[in-house]
Every structure is written in structure tokens, then in C-alpha cells.
């Protein structure tokens, strides 16, 4: 029985016990209904973290107040929520600056014992990635290195499944690049580098007098509002490198921004495992009811809940996929096979079997690998997860 099926069964049993409690009944019914709904992904972060810009960048267009329910096909429906984690299955936690960041809000999301034992529902986003490198043209390269380092840090490894660096304003500007904006950027790309560079050092200089191109101040101001001085600098550099077509420049701006890395991480860590994450949310909700309104009749449900959470192999698979993605777990050449065997890339049991060739031989191969003397503790735990996944493939009908 899958984790989702187990969660459904437990909620149904609990509803029979709490049918005389309107609050508990409504709470449980809402979570039961959500098991069939889209994965709910919340964007949270401190003021000025770029939350609304990142939301627009993920969607690929400006989000208006009329768009009160944003459902994106990843594939598989994902509903985006701007702020608030109480009603979410997964979270994008925005950190403008990782150094010395206040992680209390992130830790608070793991206050519940089930969440703390299975920290598989959060991706940390370094949402002002261009600022991490001093807004240099190569700032995003530095930001990605910072993200990889923080993904393996002691502070974050127990709180999230990935850390991704994104320049949200650049991503949105690329996704919504207009023909007039492209014309201006293309024109700037023809200005001699020595003449233009001093005006790309700050927003004040770019908007000031003496500009070496016949561009009115209001046009430059509008470009700054859309791209920021970092985005203008990157766009002009790309034009000089040969991205002289509207579509080509727009696509390269989006690629450079890091939004593609974030979308991939959301797909691998969240969308591909939506059923597992929704079940996790439902089990947390059930545990809350059992703690808030303890009843003798609910004892067997509580015992089964504890057993299911303790043995939830699907949650271990999610953690392993995250560990392989971030480099927290290193399995060398065997890493790619491990990803497939535990269901990476959104593949199901039939595809896992096809990839492994023979599930029984895969069990033997990975059991032997578990004895390799060079493996560390984290790698041995990872191999044990792969072995269990292989054993389930052998047992599959």
C-alpha cells in the first residue's frame, strides 16, 4: 500500500471516530479532499525578498490580483500560493542573503515531529542571486557556488532538500521581453564597450546625463525598472556575444537567471513526488487532531500512524534524491542508477524494472555495494534505501 493510500485509510478511520466533533471532522475532511487535489506550493520569505517577482518568474508572466488560484502543470498540477505555510504541502523559502540569515521561520515549519523527521518539503531560494556576486556579470556563477555550498551546510541540510540561486527580476524580464525593450538593448550592444561601461556601474549613472547613446531618460528609467542595472549589464553582454534576435536573447536571459534550475528542482523534489508530499501533509494533520482531541477509540489509529511514519520508505526515497542532487550523498558512477531505482525523473515501477534489467540482480548488486569499504555513513544509509527500493520491485506484481 502506498503512503497516499495509507493516509487515505487512516483519515477515513479517524472521521468515523471524530464525526461528533465539527472542528475535527471539518479539518480531516478538508485534508482528505486535498489528497485528490493539486500539490500546494507556498512561496514565503521576509520583506523585500522578491517573493512576488519570483512568483511571476515561475509562472512566466505578471500575476494579477484576478489570478487568485495559480495552477501550473509541471506535469501534474501544482498550485502556487503567495505566502503562508499552514495550508501548503511544500515551500519555497526565499533568502535574500544566506550569510547570517535568520532561519527561525524555516525551523518553525519543522516544529511538528513528522515534519522534523522528514524534512522533504522545502527548497531554499537565494532570491537575489545577482547581489551575492556584487552584481558583476559573473555574479550568478558565484551565486550557484554559494547555493551548492549552503545545500551541504549543517545549518540547512536538515531543513531543506535543495538550495537554488535565482535572479528573479532577470528571469521575469527575459520571459516577458518586449520588442521595444529588445530594440533598446540591441542598440546598447552596438555602443563601444569603453564608452558604455562607466554608465553600467550604477543605476544613477545609467539614468544620468552624458549617456553615450540617443536614449531618452524615461526609456532608460523604464529599462532599469524592468531589468535592474545587473540585468541591463547581462543583456548588453549577451547582445555583444551574438544574441541579436529577440527570441534568442529572451531565452538566454531566462536560462542565465537560474529560474530553470529552480523549476527543475521543483519538478524533481516536489511535482514528481506530489502524492508522497500530500500524504505527508495529511498525516501531520491527522496527528494534530489526535493530539488536540485525544480519545481512547483513536488509540489504534495513533498506533498505525506512528508505524506508517516510521516505515515510510517513500519519504526516504525523496530524501535520497535530494541528497544525490545536492551532493550531500556521493555514490560516484552508481549515482545515476540509484536515481532511477528510487524513482527519480518521475518514473514508476515499470520503468524502474526496465532500467534495472532484472530486479533480483539489482538487489544482489546493491547489497554487495553496501559492503564497499570506501562508503561513509551517509552513503551506506543511501545504499540501504536503494536496496529496499529494489526489494519492493522484486515483490511488485
C-alpha angles and dihedrals in degrees: 000000000000122000090252092053090048091051091049092051093048093049091050090051091048092050090058089054098044100039090116093056110078094195096048092040093052093045093051094044091052091054092044090055091048091061086074094042133081123289108267112225118188127201111212134168145130123286114292092019092125096249098151092044091051091048089053091047093052091050092042096230142059110287111223127201088252089064092077095155115043112192116176124191106228082165096290118041118283119182114208117216121194104221135341126075101204093089098035133103093200137014140215103206111199120214115182091191121016098197110096091351119174102244097177093107090050092049090048089061087062097049093111114085094233092050092045092051092046109037095176103121106074135078116187113219121202088212100186097047094155091062093055089070097041091261090288117155089253092046094114092056089055091044092055090052089050090049093052091049093050092046087064096041123115091237096060109023092082093045106047145023097225145004117216130184116219136173096210098185091052091048093052093044091052094047092050100033110154128212093247091050091050090050091054093047091047089052092050090052090064094054111102109264095233091054096047103038097077089057092052094060095086142001091247093056093045091052095039135092128286094045111173096228133058095254119135117236093246091056091051091046091052090050091051091050091054101038109016118224090284092054093048090050092051094045093050090048091052092050089053089051091058106272092132099146124086096234094042093051093045092051093048093049090053092047093048093050094068094236089122090058089052093048090049091050091049089050096048099038101034119010095046090050099037094130092054093048093047089050090050090054091049092050091051089050091050091050090052091054092047091052096043096046108024114191133177091231090057093059095098091047091052091049092050090047091054091048094048094048092047092052099037100136093175089065090052089052090054091051091049092051089051091048092052091047095051098038093246085123120039118194097161116211090355092062097088093050089048090055092055095043093054092046103266120163089035095283124154133221095277092055091044089055092049091051095047092048093210119022094204091053089048089056091052092045094051094042088056090047089054088067094055107129095219095063119108125215094269092050093048090053089048093051090049089057091051091049091052091049090051091049090053089052090053090051094046115111 
